[in-house]
Amino acid sequence: MNAMNAEPRCITDKRAVLIRLHKIEGQVRGLERMVGSDASCIDVLTQVAAATRALQSVALTLLDEHMRRCVAHATVNPCDEAQPGVDEAMSAITRLVRS
């Protein structure tokens, strides 16, 4: 496969995604400290919800990248099949909705 037909990188700004994941890691560590120090259940639940939303945001960013780059690439290159990329995207969407 030559460079013109190579599959694109699905994460265009890996550094930004890694920074967001590092912040989420900090949130989870904060949750551990809250539980360890007997923080209010409501306060812990509020922070769990915030961490969950942050992870969902990362997931949506990755899914958007996959659809815009990988699936779009497959649909414009006749030697590639678009269906596996669409199937992967639908599986990811299903996992997100069920979580």
LUMBAVEX-824215 format. One record per atom (N, C-alpha, C): z, x, y. Coordinates in steps of 0.2 Angstrom, whole numbers, plus 5000, padded with zeros to 4 digits. Example, Ala and Ser with C-alpha at 12.3 -4.5 7.8 and 13.67 -1.06 7.14 Angstrom:
<fimars>
503950664972/503950624978/503950664984/503550644989/503650684995/503950645000/
</fimars>
This chain:
<fimars>
500050044994/500050005000/500050055006/499550035011/499550085017/500050055022/500150095027/500650075033/500450005036/499849985036/499649925040/499849865036/499849875029/500049815025/500749825022/501149875024/501849875022/502249825024/502649805020/503149745022/503549765027/503649725032/504049745038/504849755036/505149785040/505949795040/506149725042/506649695038/506849625039/507349625045/507749685046/508249685051/507949735056/507749705062/507449745067/508049785071/508549755072/509149785076/509749795071/509649835067/510149845062/510849865065/510749905070/511349935074/511749875077/511449825080/511749765082/512149725077/511849715071/512049685066/512749715063/512649785063/513249825060/513849815065/513649815071/514249815076/514549745076/514149695075/514449625074/514849625068/514649655062/515049655056/515649695057/515649745060/516249785062/516749745066/516549705070/516949655074/517349605070/516949585065/517149535060/517649565056/517549625054/518049655049/518749665053/518649675060/519249675064/519649615064/519249555064/519549495064/519949475058/519649495052/519949485046/520549525045/520549595048/521149635048/521749595052/521449565057/521949535062/522249475058/521849435054/522149385050/522649405045/522549465042/523049495037/523649505041/523649535047/524249545051/524549485052/524249435054/524549365056/524849335050/524549335044/524849315038/525549355037/525449415037/526049465036/526649455040/526449435046/527049425051/527249355052/527049305047/527149235047/526949205053/526349215056/526049175061/526049105059/525949065064/525848985063/525248975059/525348925055/524748905050/524148885055/524248855060/523748825064/523348885068/523748935070/523448995073/523049035068/523249045062/522949075057/522249035055/522348975055/521748935053/521248935059/521448935065/521048945071/520649015070/520949065068/520649125068/520149135062/520349095056/519949095050/519249055052/519349005056/518748965059/518249015063/518649055067/518249095072/517849155067/518149175062/517849225058/517249195054/517449135052/516849105048/516249085052/516349065058/515849055063/515449125065/515849175065/515549245067/515049265061/515349255055/514949275049/514349225048/514349165050/513849115049/513249135054/513549155060/513049185065/512649245063/512949285060/512649345057/512149325051/512349275047/511949255042/511249215045/511349185050/510849145054/510349195057/510649255060/510249305062/509749335057/510049355051/509749385046/509149335043/509349275043/508849225040/508249215045/508449215051/507949215057/507449275056/507749335055/507349395054/506949385048/507149365043/506849355036/506249315037/506349255041/505749205042/505249235046/505449265052/504949285057/504649345055/504949395051/504649455049/504349455042/504749445037/504549445030/504149395028/504349335029/503949275027/503249275031/503349285037/502749275042/502249335039/502449395038/502049445035/501649425029/502049395024/501749375018/501249325019/501249285024/500749225025/500149255028/500149305032/499549335035/499249395031/499549415026/499249465022/498949435015/498349425014/498049395009/498249425002/498449485002/498549514995/499349494993/499649474998/500349454997/500449374996/500949364992/501049294991/501649274995/501549214999/502049195004/502649155000/502449124994/502949084991/503649114989/503649184986/504249214985/504749214991/504449234997/504849245003/505149175005/504749125005/504949055006/505549035001/505449044995/505949034990/506549064992/506549134993/507149174995/507449135001/507049125006/507349095012/507749025011/507348985007/507648925005/508348935001/508348974997/508948994993/509549014998/509349055003/509849075008/510149015012/509648975014/509848915018/510348875013/510148865007/510548825003/511248855002/511348915001/511948945001/512348945007/512048945013/512348935019/512648865020/512248815019/512448745019/512948735015/513048755009/513548745004/514148785005/514148835010/514748875011/515248835016/
</fimars>
